[in-house]
Amino acid sequence: MKSRPLALTLGDPAGVGPEIIVKAWRALRAEPLSFFAVGDFATLAAASDGGPVHRIAAPQEAKRVFADALPVLDLPLPAPATPGRPDPAAAPLVIRWIETAVDLALRGEIGAVVTAPIAKAPLYAAGFKFPGHTEFLGELTAAAPHVGARGPIMMLTARDLRVTLVTVHAPLARVPGLLSTETIVHAGLVTAEALRRDFGVATPRVAVAGLNPHAGESGSIGREEVELVEPAVHALRALGVDASGPYPADSMFPAEMRARYDAALCLYHDQALIPVKMLDFWGGVNVSLGLPIVRTSPDHGTAFDIAGRGIARADSLIAAVRLAADIAKRRAA
C-alpha cells in the first residue's frame, strides 16, 4: 500500500484546481505519502510559478520524484487554459482525466482518487449527463466488484462531524418525492459500512435527521417522519445498525449532540452542508462512499473569480489528500 500513490485530477483547468494542487504538493511533499496530478502539464507548470513540475509516464514513478517535484501524468489540453475563463473545448479532457484516474484505481495502480473541482455547465455542453462527480464515479465503477453496501453516497467531513446525504443535487421542491424508506435505509447501510471499513469505527452510531421543522411534531408538521423516516430507522436497527432518530435538524449539530453519533444521515443538500461549512469552512472534505475505489475531494467549487491570482486556499484539498491516504491504508489492511 505504501508504494501506491494517489491520483489528483486537475478539475476545470480554468479554475483554482491547478494552483491548489501545487500548494498541496508544497505542503505535503515531506509527509509519508505521494501523489501525482492527472491533467495538463503546461497548466500545472504555469500555476507552479517556476516551481518544479515533472512529467511521469506511469503512477509508480511518482514516489521517486515526489519530494523534489510535482509529478504529472500529462494528458494535454487542445489549447492553453486561461484562468477564470472556462472553455467547453476543455470538457472532453476534464472527463478523460477523471476516467483515467478511476481506471488506474480499479486496476490497483493507485491507492485513491482525489478530484479537484469541476464546473458543470461546460461539461453539460460537451454531453456530460451526470449531476456531479459522485454520480459519474458511480457509473464508472458500477461493474467492478465491491465489498459491502454499494453506493454511491456522499459524505462530508469537518473536524469531528461526518454527514451523509440521502438526496444530493436535487431541487428542494423535489426532495419529499425522492425520499422513501428504502432510500433512507440504503444510505444508512452504506454509511455504517463505510464507518467500519474506512474510518475504523467498530460499532457505528448513525443519527437520522427529520425532514420537517421539529422532525414533524409527531405528524402535525408533515408526515414524512412518521411514514418514511421512522420505519427506516426501525429497519436499520433490525439490520444491525445502531440508528436513531428522526431528530430535528436544527438541534443535531452542537458539540454535545455530535458526541452522541459517528455520522449524521441528512435528507437533503443544505441540511448537511450548512453545518459542515459553519464548523470548518476551509477544511471540509467530500468522500464518496459505497464505491470499490477510494475517492475524496475538496468541499468547494472552481472559484473562477479568483483563479490564477494565487490567493486560493488549499486547506480542503490538503485535508482531502490526507483522508484519502488514511482510508486507502485502512482498506489495504
Phi, psi and omega per residue, in radians:
M1 nan -0.666 -3.097
K2 -1.137 -0.398 -3.101
S3 -1.500 -0.123 -3.111
R4 -1.687 2.106 3.130
P5 -1.375 3.034 2.986
L6 -1.710 2.697 3.058
A7 -1.944 2.238 3.087
L8 -1.894 1.998 3.099
T9 -1.390 2.546 -2.974
L10 -1.237 -0.413 -3.052
G11 1.259 -2.756 3.096
D12 -1.231 2.109 -3.046
P13 -1.186 -0.249 3.091
A14 -1.570 -0.068 3.133
G15 -1.642 -2.788 -3.092
V16 -1.493 -0.047 -3.124
G17 -0.884 -0.880 -3.112
P18 -1.010 -0.789 -3.060
E19 -1.289 -0.586 3.130
I20 -1.317 -0.473 3.038
I21 -1.148 -0.756 3.089
V22 -1.074 -0.762 -3.141
K23 -1.160 -0.647 3.105
A24 -1.136 -0.704 3.101
W25 -1.081 -0.775 3.139
R26 -1.071 -0.640 -3.106
A27 -1.328 -0.494 -2.972
L28 -1.938 -0.035 -3.007
R29 -1.062 -0.426 3.140
A30 -1.658 -0.032 -3.112
E31 -1.501 2.813 -3.090
P32 -1.378 1.039 3.057
L33 -2.677 2.984 3.058
S34 -2.602 2.642 3.060
F35 -2.580 2.902 3.020
F36 -2.409 2.717 3.105
A37 -1.591 2.475 3.006
V38 -1.897 1.919 -3.075
G39 2.975 -2.678 -3.070
D40 -1.585 2.038 -3.089
F41 -1.034 -0.764 -3.074
A42 -1.085 -0.680 3.125
T43 -1.123 -0.751 3.140
L44 -1.231 -0.629 3.088
A45 -1.105 -0.707 3.107
A46 -1.148 -0.681 -3.136
A47 -1.226 -0.383 -3.088
S48 -1.386 -0.186 3.098
D49 0.928 0.821 3.106
G50 1.585 -0.067 3.123
G51 -1.279 2.901 -3.056
P52 -1.284 2.183 3.061
V53 -2.289 2.355 -2.990
H54 -2.287 2.205 3.055
R55 -1.241 2.415 3.009
I56 -2.160 2.721 3.139
A57 -1.765 -0.297 -3.087
A58 -2.679 2.662 -3.089
P59 -0.964 -0.656 -3.056
Q60 -1.128 -0.256 3.097
E61 -1.336 -0.314 -3.007
A62 -1.092 -0.751 -3.067
K63 -1.082 -0.629 -3.092
R64 -1.146 -0.610 -3.045
V65 -1.818 -0.146 -2.932
F66 -1.016 -0.680 -3.103
A67 -1.184 -0.386 -3.040
D68 -1.905 -0.395 -3.092
A69 -2.740 2.688 3.056
L70 -1.300 2.007 3.130
P71 -1.316 2.451 -3.124
V72 -2.336 2.169 2.938
L73 -1.516 1.821 -2.912
D74 -1.447 1.974 2.974
L75 -2.120 1.593 -2.852
P76 -1.260 2.623 3.045
L77 -1.265 2.729 3.077
P78 -1.251 -0.383 3.127
A79 -2.645 2.667 -3.119
P80 -1.026 2.505 3.089
A81 -1.455 2.521 3.060
T82 -1.933 2.068 -3.122
P83 -0.946 2.333 3.094
G84 1.482 -0.063 -3.100
R85 -2.222 1.480 -3.115
P86 -1.073 2.481 -3.073
D87 -2.183 2.077 3.109
P88 -0.987 -0.392 3.120
A89 -1.142 -0.379 3.127
A90 -1.450 -0.240 -3.008
A91 -0.994 -0.764 3.132
P92 -1.041 -0.586 3.101
L93 -1.287 -0.664 3.087
V94 -1.005 -0.768 3.106
I95 -1.148 -0.746 -3.119
R96 -1.113 -0.662 3.116
W97 -1.048 -0.731 3.117
I98 -1.147 -0.822 -3.132
E99 -1.039 -0.696 -3.139
T100 -1.119 -0.805 -3.137
A101 -1.107 -0.746 3.132
V102 -1.105 -0.742 3.115
D103 -1.064 -0.727 3.099
L104 -1.090 -0.680 3.119
A105 -1.173 -0.749 -3.140
L106 -1.121 -0.535 3.134
R107 -1.508 -0.001 3.076
G108 1.370 0.265 -3.129
E109 -1.485 -0.289 3.091
I110 -2.316 2.808 -3.115
G111 -1.493 -0.484 -3.073
A112 -2.906 2.848 3.048
V113 -1.981 2.293 3.030
V114 -2.110 2.173 -3.018
T115 -1.898 2.245 2.992
A116 -1.348 2.833 -2.989
P117 -1.137 2.509 3.027
I118 -1.987 2.777 3.039
A119 -1.877 2.268 -3.025
K120 -1.247 -0.723 -3.003
A121 -1.015 -0.847 3.105
P122 -1.096 -0.578 3.127
L123 -1.234 -0.702 3.104
Y124 -1.074 -0.627 3.107
A125 -1.117 -0.418 3.134
A126 -1.676 0.121 3.083
G127 1.718 0.094 3.094
F128 -1.124 2.293 -2.988
K129 -2.022 0.217 -3.048
F130 -1.888 2.572 3.114
P131 -1.107 -0.448 -3.118
G132 -3.064 -3.017 3.138
H133 -0.959 -0.819 -2.989
T134 -1.014 -0.828 -3.118
E135 -1.178 -0.648 3.108
F136 -1.125 -0.748 3.113
L137 -1.118 -0.635 3.075
G138 -1.059 -0.720 3.108
E139 -1.159 -0.773 -3.087
L140 -1.146 -0.474 -3.068
T141 -1.900 0.146 -2.994
A142 -1.056 -0.595 -3.065
A143 -1.553 -0.086 -3.070
A144 -1.457 2.556 3.081
P145 -1.071 2.562 -3.124
H146 -2.581 2.375 3.119
V147 -1.593 2.224 3.069
G148 1.634 -2.975 -3.111
A149 -1.161 2.344 -3.086
R150 -1.693 2.462 3.132
G151 -1.666 -2.352 0.089
P152 -1.504 2.489 3.067
I153 -2.201 2.412 3.132
M154 -1.555 2.278 2.982
M155 -2.060 2.461 2.987
L156 -2.051 2.406 3.102
T157 -2.128 2.511 3.060
A158 -2.690 1.956 -3.083
R159 0.926 -2.035 -3.092
D160 -1.668 0.215 -3.094
L161 -1.889 2.307 2.970
R162 -2.190 2.286 3.076
V163 -2.245 2.504 3.006
T164 -2.162 2.812 -3.004
L165 -2.147 2.440 3.034
V166 -1.463 -0.793 2.984
T167 -2.029 2.669 -3.038
V168 -2.115 -1.607 -3.055
H169 -1.625 1.116 -3.139
A170 -2.058 2.434 3.031
P171 -0.972 2.470 -3.053
L172 -1.011 -0.617 -3.122
A173 -1.125 -0.396 -3.112
R174 -1.607 -0.231 -3.015
V175 -1.005 -0.860 -3.108
P176 -0.993 -0.648 -3.141
G177 -1.273 -0.359 3.127
L178 -1.519 -0.260 -3.118
L179 -1.461 2.495 2.997
S180 -2.644 2.856 3.065
T181 -1.010 -0.680 -3.103
E182 -1.141 -0.742 -3.128
T183 -1.186 -0.612 3.116
I184 -1.208 -0.747 3.107
V185 -1.083 -0.780 3.124
H186 -1.007 -0.847 -3.136
A187 -1.092 -0.661 3.108
G188 -1.148 -0.695 3.119
L189 -1.156 -0.778 3.120
V190 -1.092 -0.708 3.130
T191 -1.085 -0.847 -3.116
A192 -1.101 -0.739 3.121
E193 -1.080 -0.760 3.140
A194 -1.158 -0.660 3.102
L195 -1.061 -0.697 3.118
R196 -1.240 -0.882 -2.967
R197 -1.372 -0.735 -2.981
D198 -1.754 -0.383 -3.087
F199 -2.052 -0.006 3.048
G200 1.232 0.443 3.114
V201 -1.600 1.948 -3.011
A202 -1.138 -0.763 -3.133
T203 -2.223 1.535 -3.017
P204 -1.175 2.448 3.034
R205 -1.927 2.156 -3.085
V206 -2.045 2.090 3.096
A207 -1.724 2.204 -3.058
V208 -1.794 2.240 -3.140
A209 -1.407 2.666 2.959
G210 -1.466 2.957 3.135
L211 -1.616 -0.703 -2.992
N212 -1.692 2.870 3.027
P213 -0.935 2.425 3.119
H214 1.034 0.477 -3.106
A215 0.922 0.620 3.025
G216 1.510 -0.160 -3.139
E217 0.857 0.952 3.103
S218 0.992 0.579 3.079
G219 1.680 -0.103 -3.106
S220 -1.419 -0.293 3.086
I221 -2.164 0.809 -3.128
G222 2.046 2.575 -3.035
R223 -1.813 -0.079 -3.051
E224 -1.044 -0.665 -3.141
E225 -1.103 -0.783 -3.100
V226 -1.216 -0.725 -2.989
E227 -1.578 -0.452 -3.044
L228 -2.083 -0.886 -2.957
V229 -1.335 -0.839 3.133
E230 -1.038 -0.795 3.062
P231 -1.045 -0.594 3.109
A232 -1.164 -0.728 3.112
V233 -1.083 -0.766 3.117
H234 -1.097 -0.706 -3.137
A235 -1.149 -0.716 3.111
L236 -1.093 -0.719 3.102
R237 -1.086 -0.711 3.129
A238 -1.123 -0.455 3.122
L239 -1.571 0.101 3.054
G240 1.642 0.168 3.125
V241 -1.658 2.325 3.083
D242 -1.370 1.370 -3.101
A243 -1.796 2.595 3.099
S244 -2.527 2.823 -3.133
G245 2.156 -2.965 0.056
P246 -1.334 2.518 3.134
Y247 -1.902 2.593 2.990
P248 -1.060 2.208 -3.038
A249 -1.133 -0.436 -3.093
D250 -1.322 -0.134 -3.142
S251 -2.156 0.251 -3.086
M252 -1.510 -0.282 -2.859
F253 -1.976 -0.006 2.957
P254 -1.082 2.792 -3.070
A255 -0.964 -0.688 -3.120
E256 -1.084 -0.649 3.118
M257 -1.320 -0.680 -3.131
R258 -1.056 -0.503 -3.135
A259 -1.218 -0.224 -3.061
R260 -1.651 -0.086 3.136
Y261 -2.533 2.863 3.120
D262 -1.735 -0.383 3.039
A263 -2.713 2.507 3.030
A264 -1.755 2.233 3.100
L265 -1.677 1.953 -3.070
C266 -1.826 2.762 -2.974
L267 -1.734 -0.299 3.112
Y268 -2.671 2.940 -2.913
H269 -0.928 -1.068 -3.001
D270 -1.224 -0.436 3.077
Q271 -1.036 -0.584 3.137
A272 -1.612 -0.709 -2.994
L273 -1.326 -0.564 -3.125
I274 -1.091 -0.878 3.113
P275 -1.096 -0.639 3.114
V276 -1.055 -0.841 -3.062
K277 -1.328 -0.451 3.014
M278 -1.210 -0.663 -3.080
L279 -1.306 -0.709 -3.099
D280 -2.686 1.406 -3.044
F281 -1.048 -0.657 -3.038
W282 -1.555 -0.388 -2.954
G283 -1.993 0.166 -3.134
G284 -1.163 2.643 -3.106
V285 -2.276 2.438 3.051
N286 -1.725 2.259 3.127
V287 -2.171 2.303 3.069
S288 -1.604 2.057 -3.124
L289 -1.680 2.821 3.035
G290 1.257 0.441 3.102
L291 -1.984 2.743 3.068
P292 -1.356 -0.058 3.068
I293 -2.120 2.865 3.052
V294 -1.636 2.248 3.090
R295 -2.475 2.269 3.016
T296 -2.276 2.938 3.057
S297 -2.772 2.795 3.014
P298 -1.175 2.625 -3.100
D299 -1.626 1.042 3.041
H300 -2.774 3.040 -3.071
G301 -1.723 -2.822 -3.025
T302 -1.325 -0.393 3.099
A303 0.873 0.931 -3.131
F304 -0.991 -0.491 -3.073
D305 -1.172 -0.403 3.130
I306 -2.047 0.051 -3.085
A307 -1.061 2.417 3.101
G308 1.437 -0.042 -3.106
R309 -1.648 -0.108 3.094
G310 1.340 0.222 -3.064
I311 -1.894 -0.074 -3.138
A312 -1.138 2.354 3.118
R313 -1.518 2.440 -3.088
A314 -1.783 0.195 -3.064
D315 -0.922 -0.833 -3.066
S316 -1.176 -0.697 3.109
L317 -1.169 -0.709 3.105
I318 -1.058 -0.775 3.097
A319 -1.113 -0.647 3.131
A320 -1.150 -0.690 3.110
V321 -1.136 -0.819 -3.129
R322 -1.079 -0.743 -3.132
L323 -1.169 -0.716 3.097
A324 -1.032 -0.753 3.135
A325 -1.123 -0.703 3.130
D326 -1.121 -0.806 -3.120
I327 -1.126 -0.733 3.134
A328 -1.035 -0.701 3.110
K329 -1.138 -0.719 3.130
R330 -1.135 -0.731 3.131
R331 -1.109 -0.671 3.133
A332 -1.146 -0.552 -3.116
A333 -1.368 nan nan
